[in-house]
């Protein structure tokens, strides 16, 4: 299983955003991370609700809009 790390692209597998791709922008603790995506709000998320993919992208800024643009080009 791919590691949970900043920049890891994940698939949400639970909740109303299930099936959407997002990227980890911050690790909060051993159970929660902060994620953002084009169809996923910038919020904390339980690690159990994420399916990490093989893809990793570089987080270049703190701006969620810029991260979403980078994510869209990485998964296109």
C-alpha positions in Angstrom: 0.0 0.0 0.0 1.4 3.4 -0.9 2.4 5.6 2.0 0.3 8.4 3.4 2.5 11.5 2.8 2.1 15.2 1.7 1.6 15.3 -2.1 0.1 11.8 -2.3 -2.9 11.7 -4.6 -5.8 9.7 -3.1 -9.3 8.6 -4.0 -12.0 9.3 -1.4 -13.8 6.0 -0.6 -16.3 7.3 1.9 -18.7 10.2 2.4 -20.4 12.5 0.0 -17.2 13.0 -2.0 -16.7 9.3 -2.5 -15.0 8.5 -5.8 -13.3 11.9 -6.1 -9.6 12.4 -6.3 -7.8 14.7 -3.9 -4.2 15.4 -2.7 -2.9 15.4 0.9 -1.6 18.9 1.8 -0.9 18.3 5.5 -0.6 15.5 7.9 -2.5 16.4 11.1 -1.9 13.3 13.2 -1.9 9.5 12.9 -5.6 9.4 12.0 -6.3 12.7 10.1 -4.8 14.5 7.1 -5.9 17.7 5.3 -6.9 17.2 1.7 -8.0 19.3 -1.2 -9.3 18.5 -4.7 -11.4 19.9 -7.5 -14.5 18.2 -6.2 -13.2 17.9 -2.6 -13.4 20.8 -0.2 -10.2 21.8 1.6 -10.8 20.0 4.9 -9.4 17.4 7.3 -10.2 13.8 6.4 -9.9 10.5 8.2 -7.1 8.4 6.7 -9.5 5.4 6.7 -11.7 7.3 4.1 -8.8 7.6 1.6 -7.4 5.1 -0.9 -3.8 6.3 -1.8 -2.8 5.9 -5.4 0.7 5.4 -6.8 0.9 9.1 -7.9 2.7 11.7 -5.9 2.8 15.4 -6.8 4.9 18.3 -5.5 3.0 20.8 -3.4 4.5 24.1 -4.6 2.3 26.6 -2.7 -0.1 27.1 0.2 -2.9 28.3 -2.1 -5.7 25.7 -2.5 -6.6 27.0 -6.0 -3.0 26.6 -7.2 -2.8 23.1 -5.7 -6.1 22.1 -7.4 -4.7 23.3 -10.8 -1.6 21.2 -10.2 -3.7 18.2 -9.2 -5.9 18.4 -12.3 -2.8 18.5 -14.6 -1.2 15.6 -12.7 -4.3 13.3 -13.1 -5.2 14.3 -16.6 
